[in-house]
Amino acid sequence: MALNKSAAAAAGRLFEKRLTNKYYLAIVRGHLSFKMCDIKYPLGSDRTSPDTSHKMLALTEATRTSCGSPRSAETRLLVLESGYYEDNPVTVVVLKPLTGRRHQLRVHCSVIGHTILGDYTYSNRQDTSPHRMFLHATRLVLPLPNELLDIQTIEPFFSDNQFTSKWTPLSKKYNYCEKQDFIKVCDVIDKTCEINECKVFG
């Protein structure tokens, strides 16, 4: 919340120029075979959905005729921990959008075959058992001219009994639940994606 118009304008310019850094925690369906990836599928409107829908679509060979006005989009993903939710394989990840398209994170996770847990829309209305969608804006960094704003929320999933009662851990690659640990994870995902460590989609 900006306290005055000039502050709001300064923050708005940072978003327009892509100078902000945004980090999201998510839990996706399945176990991932890589530890980091860049997802670079352009996104456009889904022409097959109703006119009143805001559903988006990743541009692939299969969706070339149904993806309306696609624009470039890029997301980086880092694997944090794997486990099981209701005995189904899931993975905790951190997502960093490098562009800002509608539903970008949800569509990019879906197009690589790892839909966000509880995402009813992009699972083709199949994912109905979770009590929420497991995507959470966790950290926002705004390099304002006179001050660096680093805003971070508390990790939301493992303090939720409805989730933890159905969670079985398997393998943890990074600690991330405490604020300082999450900052270290952000430092990892901010590094250049090395070819031998990073899979590229799109």
N, CA, C and O of each residue as an XYZ file, in Angstrom:
808
protein
N       0.849     -1.187      0.000
C       0.000      0.000      0.000
C       0.882      1.234      0.000
O       1.605      1.488      0.963
N       0.825      1.991     -1.067
C       1.585      3.240     -1.125
C       0.912      4.295     -0.248
O      -0.316      4.362     -0.181
N       1.727      5.124      0.430
C       1.191      6.150      1.315
C       0.894      7.452      0.579
O       0.186      8.310      1.106
N       1.428      7.608     -0.635
C       1.117      8.808     -1.415
C       1.246      8.473     -2.901
O       1.725      7.401     -3.272
N       0.805      9.422     -3.749
C       0.769      9.175     -5.188
C       2.166      9.018     -5.788
O       2.357      8.201     -6.688
N       3.136      9.781     -5.309
C       4.485      9.681     -5.869
C       5.107      8.323     -5.576
O       5.811      7.761     -6.415
N       4.846      7.798     -4.380
C       5.362      6.471     -4.030
C       4.701      5.400     -4.887
O       5.357      4.461     -5.337
N       3.392      5.549     -5.112
C       2.679      4.592     -5.952
C       3.210      4.629     -7.377
O       3.358      3.589     -8.018
N       3.499      5.842     -7.875
C       4.016      5.971     -9.237
C       5.402      5.350     -9.355
O       5.703      4.680    -10.343
N       6.251      5.571     -8.341
C       7.605      5.007     -8.359
C       7.558      3.485     -8.366
O       8.309      2.840     -9.097
N       6.676      2.911     -7.551
C       6.533      1.451     -7.523
C       5.982      0.943     -8.853
O       6.415     -0.094     -9.357
N       5.029      1.675     -9.415
C       4.457      1.281    -10.700
C       5.491      1.236    -11.801
O       5.469      0.341    -12.646
N       6.406      2.205    -11.796
C       7.471      2.224    -12.814
C       8.387      1.019    -12.685
O       8.867      0.489    -13.687
N       8.634      0.582    -11.447
C       9.478     -0.600    -11.242
C       8.826     -1.843    -11.843
O       9.503     -2.672    -12.450
N       7.518     -1.968    -11.674
C       6.804     -3.108    -12.254
C       6.825     -3.035    -13.778
O       7.042     -4.046    -14.446
N       6.602     -1.855    -14.324
C       6.589     -1.689    -15.780
C       7.930     -2.045    -16.400
O       7.985     -2.636    -17.478
N       9.022     -1.680    -15.711
C      10.366     -1.905    -16.243
C      10.936     -3.265    -15.838
O      12.091     -3.579    -16.126
N      10.106     -4.064    -15.166
C      10.513     -5.412    -14.712
C      11.738     -5.353    -13.804
O      12.655     -6.165    -13.931
N      11.743     -4.396    -12.899
C      12.849     -4.248    -11.951
C      12.504     -4.821    -10.583
O      13.336     -4.809     -9.676
N      11.299     -5.317    -10.433
C      10.914     -5.957     -9.180
C      11.315     -7.430     -9.216
O      11.515     -8.000    -10.289
N      11.429     -8.029     -8.062
C      11.680     -9.463     -7.957
C      10.561    -10.077     -7.132
O      10.324     -9.680     -5.991
N       9.872    -11.059     -7.727
C       8.739    -11.709     -7.070
C       9.020    -13.203     -6.951
O       9.505    -13.843     -7.884
N       8.704    -13.731     -5.791
C       8.967    -15.147     -5.521
C       7.708    -15.772     -4.920
O       7.078    -15.206     -4.027
N       7.361    -16.950     -5.430
C       6.158    -17.645     -4.984
C       6.513    -19.052     -4.538
O       7.316    -19.730     -5.179
N       5.915    -19.487     -3.443
C       5.971    -20.894     -3.063
C       4.786    -21.607     -3.708
O       3.683    -21.062     -3.771
N       5.017    -22.807     -4.179
C       3.935    -23.594     -4.764
C       4.191    -25.068     -4.497
O       5.327    -25.491     -4.286
N       3.127    -25.832     -4.511
C       3.227    -27.289     -4.481
C       2.602    -27.787     -5.771
O       1.453    -27.471     -6.079
N       3.363    -28.564     -6.521
C       2.886    -29.043     -7.815
C       2.701    -30.553     -7.777
O       3.312    -31.249     -6.965
N       1.867    -31.036     -8.648
C       1.615    -32.470     -8.759
C       2.824    -33.168     -9.390
O       3.423    -32.653    -10.334
N       3.173    -34.332     -8.865
C       4.243    -35.149     -9.424
C       5.597    -34.860     -8.810
O       5.777    -33.857     -8.119
N       6.549    -35.746     -9.065
C       7.944    -35.554     -8.669
C       8.730    -35.117     -9.890
O       8.630    -35.744    -10.944
N       9.502    -34.062     -9.769
C      10.230    -33.491    -10.897
C      11.578    -34.183    -11.068
O      12.227    -34.535    -10.083
N      11.997    -34.377    -12.306
C      13.241    -35.090    -12.615
C      14.430    -34.141    -12.715
O      15.535    -34.585    -13.028
N      14.239    -32.856    -12.461
C      15.300    -31.855    -12.542
C      15.240    -31.005    -11.283
O      14.251    -31.033    -10.551
N      16.312    -30.246    -11.035
C      16.280    -29.414     -9.824
C      15.962    -27.958    -10.120
O      15.567    -27.215     -9.221
N      16.128    -27.542    -11.369
C      15.778    -26.180    -11.754
C      15.387    -26.181    -13.218
O      15.885    -26.988    -14.004
N      14.484    -25.263    -13.583
C      14.138    -25.158    -14.998
C      13.711    -23.738    -15.341
O      13.272    -22.974    -14.481
N      13.852    -23.407    -16.609
C      13.311    -22.179    -17.175
C      12.175    -22.573    -18.113
O      12.357    -23.411    -18.997
N      11.000    -21.967    -17.920
C       9.829    -22.253    -18.751
C       9.577    -21.019    -19.605
O       9.344    -19.933    -19.074
N       9.622    -21.180    -20.931
C       9.607    -20.033    -21.833
C       8.485    -20.098    -22.876
O       8.641    -19.580    -23.982
N       7.386    -20.714    -22.543
C       6.271    -20.766    -23.480
C       5.540    -19.420    -23.503
O       5.184    -18.906    -22.443
N       5.307    -18.835    -24.688
C       4.461    -17.634    -24.770
C       3.043    -17.965    -24.292
O       2.595    -19.106    -24.396
N       2.351    -16.960    -23.773
C       1.000    -17.152    -23.262
C       0.015    -16.248    -23.992
O       0.317    -15.098    -24.309
N      -1.161    -16.791    -24.250
C      -2.232    -16.015    -24.866
C      -3.570    -16.471    -24.331
O      -3.639    -17.387    -23.512
N      -4.626    -15.841    -24.789
C      -5.962    -16.220    -24.330
C      -6.361    -17.568    -24.935
O      -5.952    -17.917    -26.042
N      -7.160    -18.307    -24.187
C      -7.635    -19.614    -24.648
C      -8.906    -19.413    -25.453
O      -9.976    -19.175    -24.894
N      -8.782    -19.511    -26.773
C      -9.930    -19.264    -27.651
C     -11.011    -20.325    -27.540
O     -12.132    -20.121    -28.006
N     -10.685    -21.459    -26.924
C     -11.678    -22.525    -26.793
C     -12.553    -22.351    -25.555
O     -13.549    -23.058    -25.400
N     -12.193    -21.415    -24.670
C     -12.982    -21.192    -23.456
C     -14.042    -20.127    -23.724
O     -13.932    -19.389    -24.703
N     -15.067    -20.031    -22.875
C     -16.142    -19.044    -23.094
C     -15.598    -17.610    -23.127
O     -14.542    -17.325    -22.561
N     -16.329    -16.720    -23.793
C     -15.908    -15.322    -23.903
C     -15.747    -14.656    -22.549
O     -14.941    -13.736    -22.407
N     -16.497    -15.104    -21.553
C     -16.441    -14.507    -20.220
C     -15.267    -15.035    -19.400
O     -15.000    -14.536    -18.307
N     -14.571    -16.033    -19.920
C     -13.468    -16.649    -19.186
C     -12.183    -15.848    -19.370
O     -11.963    -15.218    -20.404
N     -11.342    -15.889    -18.338
C     -10.020    -15.262    -18.421
C      -8.934    -16.330    -18.531
O      -7.767    -16.068    -18.239
N      -9.321    -17.533    -18.952
C      -8.372    -18.634    -19.023
C      -7.314    -18.363    -20.086
O      -7.609    -17.861    -21.171
N      -6.071    -18.710    -19.746
C      -4.948    -18.494    -20.641
C      -4.447    -19.835    -21.164
O      -4.836    -20.897    -20.678
N      -3.563    -19.757    -22.179
C      -3.058    -20.957    -22.829
C      -1.604    -20.744    -23.224
O      -1.225    -19.668    -23.688
N      -0.799    -21.776    -23.037
C       0.587    -21.717    -23.498
C       0.642    -22.048    -24.985
O      -0.050    -22.947    -25.461
N       1.466    -21.316    -25.698
C       1.604    -21.543    -27.139
C       2.545    -22.714    -27.391
O       3.736    -22.645    -27.089
N       1.995    -23.788    -27.949
C       2.768    -24.961    -28.346
C       2.319    -25.339    -29.760
O       1.416    -24.716    -30.317
N       2.948    -26.348    -30.328
C       2.512    -26.816    -31.649
C       1.048    -27.250    -31.617
O       0.304    -27.030    -32.572
N       0.647    -27.870    -30.509
C      -0.714    -28.393    -30.411
C      -1.753    -27.298    -30.194
O      -2.931    -27.501    -30.488
N      -1.334    -26.134    -29.682
C      -2.309    -25.084    -29.356
C      -2.201    -23.870    -30.277
O      -2.768    -22.818    -29.984
N      -1.479    -24.010    -31.382
C      -1.185    -22.854    -32.233
C      -2.451    -22.134    -32.720
O      -2.455    -20.908    -32.822
N      -3.508    -22.871    -33.019
C      -4.725    -22.240    -33.546
C      -5.668    -21.772    -32.441
O      -6.568    -20.972    -32.698
N      -5.475    -22.257    -31.221
C      -6.404    -21.901    -30.141
C      -5.818    -20.915    -29.143
O      -6.504    -20.514    -28.203
N      -4.560    -20.515    -29.328
C      -3.906    -19.564    -28.420
C      -3.971    -18.170    -29.039
O      -3.310    -17.897    -30.041
N      -4.769    -17.297    -28.441
C      -4.997    -15.979    -29.012
C      -4.004    -14.927    -28.545
O      -3.783    -14.775    -27.344
N      -3.404    -14.199    -29.481
C      -2.486    -13.078    -29.201
C      -1.414    -13.438    -28.178
O      -1.311    -12.780    -27.142
N      -0.614    -14.471    -28.447
C       0.403    -14.877    -27.468
C       1.488    -13.825    -27.297
O       1.885    -13.146    -28.243
N       1.958    -13.714    -26.050
C       3.056    -12.810    -25.702
C       4.119    -13.609    -24.967
O       3.807    -14.581    -24.278
N       5.364    -13.205    -25.112
C       6.467    -13.925    -24.479
C       6.269    -13.981    -22.970
O       5.762    -13.040    -22.360
N       6.674    -15.087    -22.386
C       6.547    -15.273    -20.938
C       7.653    -16.205    -20.479
O       8.021    -17.146    -21.183
N       8.181    -15.934    -19.286
C       9.274    -16.773    -18.767
C       9.154    -16.902    -17.248
O       8.943    -15.921    -16.534
N       9.293    -18.118    -16.790
C       9.241    -18.450    -15.372
C      10.428    -19.335    -15.023
O      10.780    -20.240    -15.779
N      11.038    -19.073    -13.889
C      12.085    -19.968    -13.377
C      11.538    -20.737    -12.180
O      10.820    -20.189    -11.343
N      11.895    -22.017    -12.119
C      11.399    -22.918    -11.073
C      12.582    -23.611    -10.406
O      13.504    -24.070    -11.079
N      12.546    -23.683     -9.070
C      13.566    -24.395     -8.301
C      12.885    -25.382     -7.373
O      11.970    -25.017     -6.634
N      13.331    -26.639     -7.409
C      12.775    -27.688     -6.551
C      13.314    -27.538     -5.134
O      14.519    -27.393     -4.932
N      12.403    -27.572     -4.142
C      12.789    -27.445     -2.740
C      12.652    -28.763     -1.979
O      13.532    -29.133     -1.201
N      11.553    -29.458     -2.206
C      11.280    -30.668     -1.420
C      10.253    -31.528     -2.147
O       9.349    -31.012     -2.803
N      10.402    -32.834     -2.025
C       9.408    -33.739     -2.593
C       8.734    -34.527     -1.481
O       9.289    -34.703     -0.397
N       7.536    -34.994     -1.771
C       6.792    -35.766     -0.785
C       5.513    -36.302     -1.398
O       5.400    -36.460     -2.614
N       4.553    -36.578     -0.529
C       3.274    -37.114     -0.973
C       2.132    -36.369     -0.279
O       2.195    -36.081      0.916
N       1.097    -36.066     -1.047
C      -0.122    -35.484     -0.507
C      -1.242    -36.471     -0.792
O      -1.533    -36.782     -1.947
N      -1.863    -36.956      0.268
C      -2.873    -38.012      0.133
C      -2.318    -39.181     -0.675
O      -3.016    -39.759     -1.507
N      -1.060    -39.521     -0.422
C      -0.358    -40.641     -1.078
C      -0.083    -40.411     -2.560
O       0.313    -41.341     -3.261
N      -0.285    -39.199     -3.044
C       0.046    -38.854     -4.424
C       1.321    -38.014     -4.447
O       1.490    -37.142     -3.595
N       2.232    -38.258     -5.410
C       3.498    -37.524     -5.442
C       3.299    -36.033     -5.710
O       2.557    -35.640     -6.610
N       3.976    -35.215     -4.909
C       3.945    -33.762     -5.086
C       5.340    -33.208     -4.808
O       6.179    -33.883     -4.211
N       5.575    -31.973     -5.248
C       6.870    -31.329     -5.055
C       6.654    -29.873     -4.642
O       5.846    -29.157     -5.233
N       7.392    -29.452     -3.617
C       7.380    -28.046     -3.204
C       8.428    -27.313     -4.032
O       9.574    -27.754     -4.116
N       8.039    -26.199     -4.641
C       8.944    -25.443     -5.503
C       8.848    -23.960     -5.168
O       7.881    -23.506     -4.556
N       9.869    -23.218     -5.583
C       9.772    -21.762     -5.594
C       9.727    -21.336     -7.054
O      10.483    -21.844     -7.882
N       8.842    -20.407     -7.361
C       8.651    -19.912     -8.719
C       8.998    -18.431     -8.776
O       8.596    -17.652     -7.912
N       9.748    -18.058     -9.801
C      10.067    -16.646    -10.012
C       9.606    -16.259    -11.418
O      10.200    -16.697    -12.403
N       8.548    -15.438    -11.521
C       8.136    -14.973    -12.849
C       9.082    -13.887    -13.343
O       9.303    -12.891    -12.654
N       9.636    -14.079    -14.526
C      10.517    -13.072    -15.118
C       9.735    -12.127    -16.019
O      10.253    -11.099    -16.456
N       8.481    -12.483    -16.295
C       7.531    -11.607    -16.975
C       6.259    -11.629    -16.145
O       6.155    -12.398    -15.189
N       5.303    -10.804    -16.496
C       4.080    -10.725    -15.700
C       2.835    -10.896    -16.528
O       2.141     -9.919    -16.812
N       2.533    -12.127    -16.924
C       1.322    -12.414    -17.693
C       0.233    -12.990    -16.778
O       0.526    -13.565    -15.730
N      -1.014    -12.825    -17.192
C      -2.118    -13.377    -16.412
C      -1.978    -14.893    -16.267
O      -1.756    -15.604    -17.247
N      -2.109    -15.366    -15.051
C      -2.083    -16.800    -14.737
C      -0.769    -17.463    -15.178
O      -0.727    -18.676    -15.385
N       0.280    -16.685    -15.319
C       1.531    -17.212    -15.881
C       2.054    -18.438    -15.137
O       2.369    -19.453    -15.759
N       2.148    -18.350    -13.825
C       2.727    -19.459    -13.066
C       1.861    -20.710    -13.176
O       2.374    -21.820    -13.317
N       0.571    -20.524    -13.110
C      -0.350    -21.658    -13.178
C      -0.280    -22.352    -14.541
O      -0.248    -23.580    -14.619
N      -0.257    -21.556    -15.611
C      -0.223    -22.138    -16.957
C       1.134    -22.785    -17.232
O       1.194    -23.869    -17.813
N       2.214    -22.136    -16.824
C       3.544    -22.694    -17.074
C       3.751    -24.006    -16.329
O       4.351    -24.933    -16.873
N       3.265    -24.099    -15.097
C       3.378    -25.372    -14.383
C       2.545    -26.451    -15.065
O       2.967    -27.603    -15.170
N       1.371    -26.068    -15.520
C       0.489    -27.029    -16.173
C       1.076    -27.543    -17.482
O       0.998    -28.738    -17.766
N       1.671    -26.646    -18.292
C       2.143    -27.053    -19.621
C       3.342    -27.998    -19.540
O       3.589    -28.754    -20.479
N       4.095    -27.967    -18.429
C       5.212    -28.917    -18.290
C       4.770    -30.199    -17.583
O       5.594    -31.062    -17.278
N       3.463    -30.319    -17.325
C       2.930    -31.555    -16.769
C       2.921    -31.632    -15.265
O       2.797    -32.722    -14.706
N       3.051    -30.488    -14.584
C       3.080    -30.473    -13.120
C       2.161    -29.363    -12.608
O       2.618    -28.341    -12.097
N       0.862    -29.590    -12.758
C      -0.141    -28.599    -12.365
C      -0.041    -28.308    -10.873
O       0.252    -29.200    -10.077
N      -0.285    -27.062    -10.502
C      -0.264    -26.677     -9.091
C      -1.372    -27.407     -8.346
O      -2.512    -27.467     -8.808
N      -1.032    -27.950     -7.208
C      -1.975    -28.695     -6.370
C      -3.185    -27.807     -6.046
O      -3.036    -26.698     -5.533
N      -4.368    -28.312     -6.353
C      -5.595    -27.580     -6.071
C      -5.998    -26.599     -7.150
O      -6.939    -25.831     -6.951
N      -5.316    -26.595     -8.293
C      -5.671    -25.672     -9.377
C      -6.784    -26.297    -10.216
O      -6.531    -27.077    -11.134
N      -7.997    -25.940     -9.883
C      -9.185    -26.507    -10.536
C      -9.220    -26.166    -12.023
O      -9.532    -27.022    -12.850
N      -8.902    -24.920    -12.363
C      -9.027    -24.455    -13.750
C      -8.037    -25.145    -14.672
O      -8.423    -25.664    -15.720
N      -6.759    -25.157    -14.293
C      -5.731    -25.665    -15.201
C      -5.443    -27.156    -15.037
O      -4.513    -27.685    -15.647
N      -6.242    -27.827    -14.215
C      -6.223    -29.291    -14.180
C      -7.429    -29.839    -14.934
O      -7.793    -31.005    -14.786
N      -8.041    -28.980    -15.744
C      -9.271    -29.355    -16.468
C     -10.360    -29.819    -15.507
O     -11.073    -30.792    -15.757
N     -10.463    -29.081    -14.391
C     -11.500    -29.307    -13.372
C     -11.391    -30.665    -12.696
O     -12.379    -31.194    -12.187
N     -10.176    -31.232    -12.691
C      -9.981    -32.546    -12.084
C      -9.506    -32.453    -10.633
O      -9.820    -33.326     -9.825
N      -8.753    -31.405    -10.296
C      -8.129    -31.311     -8.972
C      -9.097    -30.657     -7.993
O      -9.067    -29.443     -7.791
N      -9.943    -31.465     -7.397
C     -11.020    -30.941     -6.543
C     -10.864    -31.295     -5.072
O     -11.598    -30.755     -4.244
N      -9.934    -32.184     -4.711
C      -9.876    -32.621     -3.315
C      -9.187    -31.636     -2.367
O      -9.629    -31.523     -1.223
N      -8.125    -30.912     -2.772
C      -7.490    -29.988     -1.817
C      -8.432    -28.833     -1.442
O      -9.308    -28.451     -2.217
N      -8.229    -28.294     -0.240
C      -9.103    -27.225      0.260
C      -8.688    -25.846     -0.261
O      -9.392    -24.864     -0.022
N      -7.558    -25.758     -0.968
C      -7.098    -24.496     -1.530
C      -6.162    -24.784     -2.697
O      -5.766    -25.926     -2.926
N      -5.815    -23.730     -3.429
C      -4.762    -23.874     -4.427
C      -3.439    -23.549     -3.744
O      -3.331    -22.548     -3.035
N      -2.442    -24.388     -3.956
C      -1.177    -24.259     -3.229
C      -0.174    -23.404     -4.007
O       0.864    -23.879     -4.469
N      -0.528    -22.135     -4.129
C       0.327    -21.113     -4.726
C       0.260    -19.903     -3.815
O      -0.828    -19.433     -3.483
N       1.425    -19.390     -3.406
C       1.438    -18.309     -2.418
C       2.544    -17.317     -2.739
O       3.712    -17.693     -2.844
N       2.170    -16.032     -2.897
C       3.162    -14.973     -3.083
C       3.910    -14.787     -1.771
O       3.326    -14.371     -0.770
N       5.210    -15.096     -1.777
C       5.961    -15.176     -0.528
C       6.906    -14.002     -0.319
O       7.108    -13.567      0.815
N       7.490    -13.479     -1.405
C       8.456    -12.389     -1.241
C       8.376    -11.438     -2.432
O       8.254    -11.867     -3.579
N       8.448    -10.133     -2.138
C       8.464     -9.090     -3.157
C       9.575     -8.107     -2.809
O       9.623     -7.575     -1.700
N      10.468     -7.871     -3.767
C      11.576     -6.931     -3.565
C      11.386     -5.758     -4.524
O      11.321     -5.935     -5.741
N      11.296     -4.555     -3.948
C      11.100     -3.329     -4.728
C      12.306     -2.404     -4.522
O      12.448     -1.828     -3.443
N      13.171     -2.249     -5.521
C      14.333     -1.354     -5.379
C      13.947      0.102     -5.646
O      14.276      0.659     -6.693
N      13.251      0.705     -4.694
C      12.839      2.102     -4.824
C      14.057      3.021     -4.771
O      15.088      2.636     -4.218
N      13.962      4.225     -5.331
C      15.134      5.116     -5.413
C      15.807      5.390     -4.071
O      17.035      5.430     -3.991
N      15.016      5.578     -3.020
C      15.601      5.941     -1.723
C      15.599      4.814     -0.706
O      16.084      4.974      0.414
N      15.047      3.671     -1.103
C      14.904      2.589     -0.134
C      14.644      1.273     -0.850
O      13.887      1.225     -1.820
N      15.269      0.214     -0.375
C      14.990     -1.124     -0.889
C      13.916     -1.749     -0.010
O      14.145     -1.988      1.176
N      12.757     -2.013     -0.579
C      11.694     -2.674      0.167
C      11.755     -4.171     -0.090
O      11.667     -4.613     -1.236
N      11.903     -4.945      0.965
C      11.944     -6.401      0.875
C      10.827     -6.934      1.759
O      10.956     -6.996      2.982
N       9.725     -7.317      1.116
C       8.516     -7.705      1.839
C       8.366     -9.213      1.754
O       8.380     -9.784      0.663
N       8.222     -9.862      2.910
C       8.139    -11.325      2.929
C       7.025    -11.774      3.858
O       6.851    -11.230      4.948
N       6.278    -12.768      3.417
C       5.204    -13.325      4.230
C       5.671    -14.634      4.874
O       6.694    -15.202      4.493
N       4.917    -15.082      5.829
C       5.226    -16.344      6.510
C       4.857    -17.512      5.603
O       3.842    -17.464      4.909
N       5.667    -18.549      5.607
C       5.371    -19.766      4.829
C       4.006    -20.294      5.263
O       3.780    -20.498      6.456
N       3.085    -20.521      4.310
C       1.693    -20.794      4.675
C       1.265    -22.255      4.706
O       0.226    -22.574      5.285
N       2.032    -23.141      4.104
C       1.533    -24.494      3.895
C       1.715    -25.397      5.115
O       0.796    -26.122      5.497
N       2.888    -25.351      5.719
C       3.201    -26.305      6.786
C       2.698    -25.854      8.156
O       2.914    -26.534      9.159
N       2.033    -24.717      8.191
C       1.328    -24.303      9.409
C      -0.168    -24.588      9.286
O      -0.956    -24.221     10.158
N      -0.541    -25.241      8.201
C      -1.940    -25.545      7.896
C      -2.197    -27.020      8.187
O      -1.718    -27.897      7.469
N      -2.955    -27.280      9.243
C      -3.207    -28.668      9.645
C      -3.944    -29.461      8.581
O      -3.777    -30.677      8.484
N      -4.762    -28.779      7.778
C      -5.468    -29.492      6.716
C      -4.498    -30.039      5.674
O      -4.773    -31.047      5.023
N      -3.346    -29.354      5.520
C      -2.323    -29.854      4.599
C      -1.410    -30.869      5.286
O      -1.196    -31.963      4.763
N      -0.874    -30.516      6.448
C       0.131    -31.378      7.092
C      -0.430    -32.740      7.477
O       0.312    -33.720      7.534
N      -1.728    -32.812      7.741
C      -2.319    -34.103      8.095
C      -2.333    -35.070      6.912
O      -2.510    -36.275      7.089
N      -2.143    -34.529      5.697
C      -2.159    -35.366      4.490
C      -0.793    -35.408      3.798
O      -0.665    -35.944      2.697
N       0.227    -34.837      4.452
C       1.559    -34.700      3.860
C       2.510    -35.754      4.412
O       2.550    -35.994      5.619
N       3.274    -36.380      3.523
C       4.341    -37.300      3.906
C       5.617    -36.840      3.217
O       5.679    -36.848      1.988
N       6.647    -36.435      3.977
C       7.883    -35.955      3.343
C       8.681    -37.089      2.731
O       8.618    -38.229      3.191
N       9.439    -36.762      1.679
C      10.296    -37.744      1.025
C      11.739    -37.277      0.996
O      12.614    -37.942      1.550
N      12.002    -36.145      0.358
C      13.381    -35.665      0.213
C      13.393    -34.143      0.197
O      12.656    -33.521     -0.569
N      14.235    -33.534      1.051
C      14.341    -32.075      1.109
C      15.697    -31.648      0.569
O      16.734    -32.158      0.993
N      15.681    -30.699     -0.379
C      16.909    -30.184     -0.974
C      17.341    -28.870     -0.335
O      18.534    -28.576     -0.268
N      16.382    -28.081      0.133
C      16.682    -26.792      0.754
C      15.749    -26.577      1.940
O      14.592    -26.997      1.914
N      16.263    -25.915      2.985
C      15.392    -25.386      4.022
C      14.789    -24.083      3.487
O      15.475    -23.309      2.819
N      13.520    -23.845      3.777
C      12.864    -22.685      3.182
C      11.744    -22.091      4.027
O      11.187    -21.057      3.657
N      11.403    -22.708      5.141
C      10.243    -22.258      5.908
C      10.523    -21.006      6.736
O       9.614    -20.212      6.977
N      11.772    -20.818      7.173
C      12.124    -19.604      7.905
C      12.516    -18.508      6.922
O      12.968    -18.793      5.813
N      12.341    -17.254      7.332
C      12.553    -16.132      6.426
C      13.973    -16.085      5.866
O      14.153    -15.887      4.665
N      14.982    -16.264      6.714
C      16.365    -16.204      6.236
C      16.675    -17.359      5.299
O      17.430    -17.196      4.340
N      16.099    -18.521      5.567
C      16.297    -19.660      4.674
C      15.666    -19.389      3.307
O      16.225    -19.755      2.272
N      14.506    -18.751      3.314
C      13.847    -18.464      2.039
C      14.655    -17.451      1.230
O      14.713    -17.551      0.004
N      15.266    -16.497      1.882
C      16.119    -15.530      1.183
C      17.282    -16.253      0.501
O      17.641    -15.918     -0.627
N      17.872    -17.238      1.175
C      18.959    -18.019      0.573
C      18.472    -18.792     -0.656
O      19.189    -18.905     -1.650
N      17.260    -19.318     -0.581
C      16.665    -20.020     -1.727
C      16.479    -19.055     -2.894
O      16.728    -19.410     -4.046
N      16.043    -17.840     -2.594
C      15.882    -16.823     -3.640
C      17.218    -16.499     -4.298
O      17.283    -16.270     -5.506
N      18.289    -16.481     -3.495
C      19.618    -16.240     -4.057
C      20.008    -17.337     -5.042
O      20.654    -17.070     -6.055
N      19.611    -18.575     -4.739
C      19.906    -19.699     -5.638
C      19.164    -19.537     -6.952
O      19.751    -19.705     -8.021
N      17.887    -19.215     -6.885
C      17.090    -19.124     -8.118
C      17.462    -17.886     -8.932
O      17.199    -17.832    -10.134
N      18.073    -16.893     -8.283
C      18.481    -15.680     -8.997
C      19.747    -15.880     -9.826
O      20.018    -15.099    -10.738
N      20.517    -16.912     -9.520
C      21.760    -17.152    -10.252
C      21.464    -17.587    -11.681
O      20.390    -18.115    -11.969
N      22.415    -17.364    -12.564
C      22.263    -17.798    -13.949
C      21.995    -19.292    -13.994
O      22.662    -20.075    -13.319
N      21.031    -19.671    -14.781
C      20.645    -21.077    -14.895
C      21.704    -21.828    -15.682
O      21.769    -21.717    -16.906
N      22.535    -22.592    -14.984
C      23.621    -23.320    -15.638
C      23.048    -24.417    -16.535
O      22.072    -25.077    -16.178
N      23.660    -24.601    -17.695
C      23.154    -25.568    -18.671
C      23.070    -26.972    -18.093
O      22.117    -27.703    -18.366
N      24.056    -27.350    -17.299
C      24.077    -28.717    -16.795
C      23.154    -28.895    -15.584
O      22.953    -30.019    -15.123
N      22.602    -27.817    -15.077
C      21.730    -27.908    -13.906
C      20.289    -27.517    -14.219
O      19.391    -27.781    -13.419
N      20.062    -26.903    -15.348
C      18.767    -26.281    -15.613
C      18.157    -26.824    -16.902
O      18.773    -26.787    -17.967
N      16.948    -27.322    -16.780
C      16.206    -27.792    -17.955
C      15.445    -26.602    -18.529
O      14.960    -25.753    -17.781
N      15.341    -26.541    -19.852
C      14.620    -25.440    -20.500
C      13.415    -26.016    -21.239
O      13.543    -26.957    -22.021
N      12.250    -25.441    -20.979
C      11.022    -25.797    -21.676
C      10.593    -24.633    -22.551
O      10.671    -23.476    -22.138
N      10.142    -24.937    -23.757
C       9.630    -23.889    -24.630
C      10.647    -23.438    -25.666
O      10.355    -22.557    -26.475
